[in-house]
């Protein structure tokens, strides 16, 4: 049997993958663990998705991890997805740095 943090992490990864599949990313799937070369929790999209289901919110640590995964994946954008307690997956937080947000918005028509 796996430990509780592992189960919580798996549950948010599965939920986010299902949400992405239903909302324009039909090829999204959970990524296998990659150790120091981690490229995020979700594969099959052009972006990095790092999913967290933690009792205590650590945005700085999560963003630092996401930035490293963006570099590892050679991706342009990445998102830290944080599960909200007693809320649906659709209500999770999607966090990125302001510089990433501005760069992403500049790509819109």
Backbone as JSON Lines, residues from 0, in Angstrom:
{"i":0,"aa":"X","n":[0.85,-1.19,0.0],"ca":[0.0,0.0,0.0],"c":[0.89,1.25,0.0]}
{"i":1,"aa":"X","n":[0.51,2.25,-0.78],"ca":[1.28,3.48,-0.86],"c":[0.95,4.39,0.32]}
{"i":2,"aa":"X","n":[1.82,5.36,0.55],"ca":[1.58,6.28,1.66],"c":[0.58,7.36,1.26]}
{"i":3,"aa":"X","n":[0.07,8.07,2.27],"ca":[-0.99,9.06,2.03],"c":[-0.55,10.18,1.09]}
{"i":4,"aa":"X","n":[0.63,10.8,1.27],"ca":[1.02,11.85,0.32],"c":[1.07,11.37,-1.12]}
{"i":5,"aa":"X","n":[1.54,10.15,-1.33],"ca":[1.59,9.58,-2.68],"c":[0.19,9.41,-3.25]}
{"i":6,"aa":"X","n":[-0.74,8.92,-2.42],"ca":[-2.14,8.76,-2.86],"c":[-2.76,10.11,-3.21]}
{"i":7,"aa":"X","n":[-2.5,11.12,-2.37],"ca":[-3.05,12.45,-2.64],"c":[-2.49,13.02,-3.94]}
{"i":8,"aa":"X","n":[-1.17,12.85,-4.15],"ca":[-0.56,13.32,-5.39],"c":[-1.12,12.62,-6.6]}
{"i":9,"aa":"X","n":[-1.28,11.32,-6.51],"ca":[-1.86,10.55,-7.61],"c":[-3.28,11.0,-7.9]}
{"i":10,"aa":"X","n":[-4.06,11.26,-6.86],"ca":[-5.46,11.65,-7.06],"c":[-5.58,12.97,-7.81]}
{"i":11,"aa":"X","n":[-4.75,13.96,-7.5],"ca":[-4.83,15.24,-8.22],"c":[-4.31,15.09,-9.64]}
{"i":12,"aa":"X","n":[-3.28,14.27,-9.84],"ca":[-2.76,14.05,-11.2],"c":[-3.82,13.39,-12.07]}
{"i":13,"aa":"X","n":[-4.51,12.4,-11.55],"ca":[-5.59,11.73,-12.29],"c":[-6.72,12.71,-12.59]}
{"i":14,"aa":"X","n":[-7.1,13.49,-11.59],"ca":[-8.2,14.45,-11.77],"c":[-7.85,15.52,-12.8]}
{"i":15,"aa":"X","n":[-6.64,16.05,-12.73],"ca":[-6.22,17.09,-13.69],"c":[-6.13,16.49,-15.09]}
{"i":16,"aa":"X","n":[-5.61,15.29,-15.21],"ca":[-5.54,14.64,-16.52],"c":[-6.93,14.47,-17.12]}
{"i":17,"aa":"X","n":[-7.87,14.0,-16.33],"ca":[-9.25,13.84,-16.82],"c":[-9.84,15.18,-17.22]}
{"i":18,"aa":"X","n":[-9.61,16.21,-16.42],"ca":[-10.12,17.55,-16.73],"c":[-9.53,18.04,-18.05]}
{"i":19,"aa":"X","n":[-8.22,17.9,-18.22],"ca":[-7.58,18.32,-19.47],"c":[-8.12,17.54,-20.66]}
{"i":20,"aa":"X","n":[-8.32,16.23,-20.51],"ca":[-8.88,15.41,-21.59],"c":[-10.24,15.94,-22.02]}
{"i":21,"aa":"X","n":[-11.03,16.39,-21.08],"ca":[-12.39,16.87,-21.37],"c":[-12.42,18.32,-21.86]}
{"i":22,"aa":"X","n":[-11.28,19.03,-21.75],"ca":[-11.27,20.46,-22.08],"c":[-10.17,20.82,-23.08]}
{"i":23,"aa":"X","n":[-10.05,20.02,-24.14],"ca":[-9.19,20.41,-25.25],"c":[-7.83,19.76,-25.33]}
{"i":24,"aa":"X","n":[-7.5,18.89,-24.38],"ca":[-6.22,18.19,-24.42],"c":[-6.47,16.68,-24.38]}
{"i":25,"aa":"X","n":[-6.96,16.1,-25.48],"ca":[-7.34,14.69,-25.47],"c":[-6.17,13.73,-25.29]}
{"i":26,"aa":"X","n":[-4.94,14.18,-25.5],"ca":[-3.78,13.3,-25.38],"c":[-3.07,13.43,-24.04]}
{"i":27,"aa":"X","n":[-3.61,14.25,-23.14],"ca":[-2.99,14.41,-21.81],"c":[-3.03,13.08,-21.07]}
{"i":28,"aa":"X","n":[-1.91,12.76,-20.41],"ca":[-1.84,11.54,-19.6],"c":[-0.8,11.74,-18.5]}
{"i":29,"aa":"X","n":[-0.95,10.98,-17.44],"ca":[0.02,11.06,-16.35],"c":[1.38,10.61,-16.85]}
{"i":30,"aa":"X","n":[2.4,11.34,-16.43],"ca":[3.77,11.04,-16.83],"c":[4.42,10.14,-15.78]}
{"i":31,"aa":"X","n":[5.26,9.22,-16.21],"ca":[6.03,8.38,-15.3],"c":[7.04,9.25,-14.54]}
{"i":32,"aa":"X","n":[7.37,8.86,-13.34],"ca":[8.37,9.59,-12.55],"c":[9.71,9.58,-13.27]}
{"i":33,"aa":"X","n":[10.4,10.75,-13.21],"ca":[11.67,10.86,-13.95],"c":[12.82,11.35,-13.07]}
{"i":34,"aa":"X","n":[12.63,11.43,-11.77],"ca":[13.72,11.86,-10.88],"c":[14.17,13.28,-11.15]}
{"i":35,"aa":"X","n":[15.48,13.48,-11.25],"ca":[16.03,14.83,-11.4],"c":[15.72,15.44,-12.77]}
{"i":36,"aa":"X","n":[15.3,14.66,-13.73],"ca":[14.95,15.17,-15.06],"c":[13.44,15.31,-15.22]}
{"i":37,"aa":"X","n":[12.75,15.53,-14.12],"ca":[11.29,15.63,-14.11],"c":[10.83,16.71,-15.08]}
{"i":38,"aa":"X","n":[9.81,16.37,-15.88],"ca":[9.25,17.31,-16.86],"c":[7.79,17.6,-16.57]}
{"i":39,"aa":"X","n":[7.4,17.45,-15.29],"ca":[6.02,17.72,-14.9],"c":[5.24,16.43,-14.73]}
{"i":40,"aa":"X","n":[4.02,16.57,-14.27],"ca":[3.18,15.41,-13.94],"c":[2.31,14.94,-15.1]}
{"i":41,"aa":"X","n":[2.1,15.79,-16.1],"ca":[1.19,15.47,-17.2],"c":[1.96,15.53,-18.52]}
{"i":42,"aa":"X","n":[1.84,14.49,-19.32],"ca":[2.43,14.45,-20.66],"c":[1.31,14.63,-21.69]}
{"i":43,"aa":"X","n":[1.69,14.82,-22.95],"ca":[0.7,14.9,-24.02],"c":[0.13,16.29,-24.25]}
{"i":44,"aa":"X","n":[0.78,17.31,-23.69],"ca":[0.4,18.7,-23.94],"c":[1.67,19.48,-24.23]}
{"i":45,"aa":"X","n":[1.57,20.66,-24.83],"ca":[2.78,21.44,-25.08],"c":[3.27,22.18,-23.83]}
{"i":46,"aa":"X","n":[2.54,22.07,-22.73],"ca":[2.85,22.81,-21.51],"c":[3.23,21.85,-20.39]}
{"i":47,"aa":"X","n":[3.87,22.39,-19.37],"ca":[4.19,21.63,-18.17],"c":[3.08,21.84,-17.16]}
{"i":48,"aa":"X","n":[2.62,20.76,-16.56],"ca":[1.65,20.82,-15.47],"c":[2.24,20.1,-14.27]}
{"i":49,"aa":"X","n":[2.51,20.84,-13.21],"ca":[3.0,20.28,-11.96],"c":[1.83,20.33,-10.97]}
{"i":50,"aa":"X","n":[1.37,19.18,-10.51],"ca":[0.17,19.09,-9.68],"c":[0.52,18.89,-8.22]}
{"i":51,"aa":"X","n":[-0.15,19.65,-7.34],"ca":[0.08,19.54,-5.91],"c":[-1.25,19.42,-5.18]}
{"i":52,"aa":"X","n":[-1.26,18.52,-4.21],"ca":[-2.41,18.31,-3.34],"c":[-1.87,18.28,-1.92]}
{"i":53,"aa":"X","n":[-1.6,19.46,-1.38],"ca":[-0.92,19.58,-0.1],"c":[-1.79,20.3,0.93]}
{"i":54,"aa":"X","n":[-1.59,19.93,2.17],"ca":[-2.31,20.6,3.26],"c":[-1.83,22.04,3.42]}
{"i":55,"aa":"X","n":[-0.52,22.24,3.28],"ca":[0.08,23.56,3.42],"c":[0.54,24.05,2.05]}
{"i":56,"aa":"X","n":[0.09,25.21,1.66],"ca":[0.42,25.79,0.37],"c":[1.86,26.32,0.36]}
{"i":57,"aa":"X","n":[2.66,25.92,-0.62],"ca":[4.03,26.37,-0.79],"c":[4.2,26.83,-2.23]}
{"i":58,"aa":"X","n":[3.71,28.05,-2.52],"ca":[3.78,28.55,-3.89],"c":[5.22,28.71,-4.36]}
{"i":59,"aa":"X","n":[6.09,29.27,-3.52],"ca":[7.47,29.5,-3.93],"c":[8.15,28.19,-4.32]}
{"i":60,"aa":"X","n":[8.02,27.18,-3.49],"ca":[8.63,25.88,-3.8],"c":[8.01,25.25,-5.03]}
{"i":61,"aa":"X","n":[6.7,25.35,-5.16],"ca":[6.01,24.77,-6.31],"c":[6.38,25.47,-7.61]}
{"i":62,"aa":"X","n":[6.49,26.78,-7.57],"ca":[6.87,27.54,-8.77],"c":[8.32,27.24,-9.14]}
{"i":63,"aa":"X","n":[9.2,27.15,-8.15],"ca":[10.6,26.81,-8.44],"c":[10.68,25.43,-9.11]}
{"i":64,"aa":"X","n":[9.92,24.48,-8.59],"ca":[9.9,23.14,-9.17],"c":[9.35,23.18,-10.6]}
{"i":65,"aa":"X","n":[8.28,23.94,-10.8],"ca":[7.67,24.06,-12.13],"c":[8.65,24.69,-13.12]}
{"i":66,"aa":"X","n":[9.37,25.73,-12.7],"ca":[10.34,26.38,-13.58],"c":[11.44,25.4,-14.0]}
{"i":67,"aa":"X","n":[11.89,24.57,-13.07],"ca":[12.91,23.57,-13.42],"c":[12.35,22.56,-14.41]}
{"i":68,"aa":"X","n":[11.11,22.18,-14.22],"ca":[10.47,21.22,-15.13],"c":[10.24,21.82,-16.51]}
{"i":69,"aa":"X","n":[9.94,23.11,-16.58],"ca":[9.81,23.8,-17.87],"c":[11.14,23.71,-18.62]}
{"i":70,"aa":"X","n":[12.24,23.96,-17.9],"ca":[13.57,23.88,-18.51],"c":[13.86,22.44,-18.95]}
{"i":71,"aa":"X","n":[13.56,21.47,-18.1],"ca":[13.82,20.06,-18.44],"c":[13.02,19.63,-19.66]}
{"i":72,"aa":"X","n":[11.8,20.12,-19.76],"ca":[10.91,19.73,-20.87],"c":[11.13,20.58,-22.12]}
{"i":73,"aa":"X","n":[11.94,21.62,-21.98],"ca":[12.14,22.58,-23.08],"c":[10.79,23.13,-23.55]}
{"i":74,"aa":"X","n":[9.92,23.39,-22.56],"ca":[8.59,23.92,-22.83],"c":[8.61,25.44,-22.72]}
{"i":75,"aa":"X","n":[7.62,26.05,-23.26],"ca":[7.53,27.5,-23.2],"c":[6.8,27.96,-21.94]}
{"i":76,"aa":"X","n":[5.74,27.24,-21.58],"ca":[4.93,27.63,-20.44],"c":[4.68,26.45,-19.51]}
{"i":77,"aa":"X","n":[4.49,26.77,-18.26],"ca":[4.17,25.74,-17.28],"c":[3.26,26.29,-16.22]}
{"i":78,"aa":"X","n":[2.52,25.4,-15.62],"ca":[1.53,25.78,-14.61],"c":[1.68,24.9,-13.38]}
{"i":79,"aa":"X","n":[1.65,25.53,-12.24],"ca":[1.55,24.83,-10.98],"c":[0.06,24.7,-10.68]}
{"i":80,"aa":"X","n":[-0.45,23.48,-10.64],"ca":[-1.87,23.24,-10.37],"c":[-1.99,22.82,-8.91]}
{"i":81,"aa":"X","n":[-2.74,23.59,-8.12],"ca":[-2.86,23.34,-6.69],"c":[-4.3,23.02,-6.35]}
{"i":82,"aa":"X","n":[-4.51,21.84,-5.83],"ca":[-5.85,21.39,-5.41],"c":[-6.34,22.27,-4.28]}
{"i":83,"aa":"X","n":[-7.59,22.7,-4.38],"ca":[-8.24,23.44,-3.3],"c":[-9.05,22.46,-2.45]}
{"i":84,"aa":"X","n":[-8.93,22.57,-1.18],"ca":[-9.64,21.66,-0.28],"c":[-11.15,21.82,-0.44]}
{"i":85,"aa":"X","n":[-11.8,20.68,-0.57],"ca":[-13.26,20.59,-0.69],"c":[-13.8,21.34,-1.91]}
{"i":86,"aa":"X","n":[-12.99,21.42,-2.97],"ca":[-13.42,22.05,-4.22],"c":[-13.17,21.09,-5.37]}
{"i":87,"aa":"X","n":[-13.9,21.29,-6.47],"ca":[-13.73,20.45,-7.65],"c":[-12.4,20.76,-8.34]}
{"i":88,"aa":"X","n":[-12.0,19.88,-9.22],"ca":[-10.77,20.08,-9.99],"c":[-10.85,21.38,-10.8]}
{"i":89,"aa":"X","n":[-12.02,21.71,-11.31],"ca":[-12.19,22.95,-12.07],"c":[-11.88,24.18,-11.23]}
{"i":90,"aa":"X","n":[-11.95,24.06,-9.91],"ca":[-11.69,25.18,-9.0],"c":[-10.27,25.2,-8.47]}
{"i":91,"aa":"X","n":[-9.4,24.3,-8.97],"ca":[-8.0,24.29,-8.54],"c":[-7.33,25.59,-8.97]}
{"i":92,"aa":"X","n":[-6.27,25.93,-8.27],"ca":[-5.49,27.11,-8.66],"c":[-4.52,26.71,-9.77]}
{"i":93,"aa":"X","n":[-4.41,27.56,-10.79],"ca":[-3.39,27.4,-11.84],"c":[-2.46,28.6,-11.69]}
{"i":94,"aa":"X","n":[-1.23,28.36,-11.26],"ca":[-0.3,29.43,-10.88],"c":[0.89,29.45,-11.83]}
{"i":95,"aa":"X","n":[1.29,30.65,-12.21],"ca":[2.51,30.83,-13.0],"c":[3.1,32.18,-12.62]}
{"i":96,"aa":"X","n":[4.33,32.43,-13.02],"ca":[4.93,33.73,-12.72],"c":[4.29,34.81,-13.6]}
{"i":97,"aa":"X","n":[4.39,36.04,-13.15],"ca":[3.84,37.16,-13.91],"c":[4.54,37.29,-15.26]}
{"i":98,"aa":"X","n":[5.85,37.07,-15.29],"ca":[6.55,37.18,-16.57],"c":[6.07,36.11,-17.56]}
{"i":99,"aa":"X","n":[5.8,34.9,-17.07],"ca":[5.26,33.84,-17.94],"c":[3.87,34.23,-18.42]}
{"i":100,"aa":"X","n":[3.06,34.78,-17.54],"ca":[1.7,35.2,-17.91],"c":[1.75,36.26,-19.01]}
{"i":101,"aa":"X","n":[2.58,37.27,-18.83],"ca":[2.68,38.32,-19.85],"c":[3.17,37.77,-21.18]}
{"i":102,"aa":"X","n":[4.15,36.88,-21.14],"ca":[4.64,36.28,-22.37],"c":[3.53,35.47,-23.06]}
{"i":103,"aa":"X","n":[2.76,34.74,-22.27],"ca":[1.66,33.94,-22.83],"c":[0.58,34.85,-23.42]}
{"i":104,"aa":"X","n":[0.22,35.9,-22.72],"ca":[-0.83,36.8,-23.2],"c":[-0.41,37.52,-24.47]}
{"i":105,"aa":"X","n":[0.88,37.79,-24.62],"ca":[1.37,38.45,-25.84],"c":[1.21,37.56,-27.06]}
{"i":106,"aa":"X","n":[1.03,36.26,-26.85],"ca":[0.85,35.31,-27.97],"c":[-0.6,35.29,-28.47]}
{"i":107,"aa":"X","n":[-1.51,35.85,-27.68],"ca":[-2.92,35.85,-28.07],"c":[-3.18,36.92,-29.14]}
{"i":108,"aa":"X","n":[-4.14,36.67,-30.01],"ca":[-4.44,37.68,-31.05],"c":[-5.04,38.94,-30.46]}
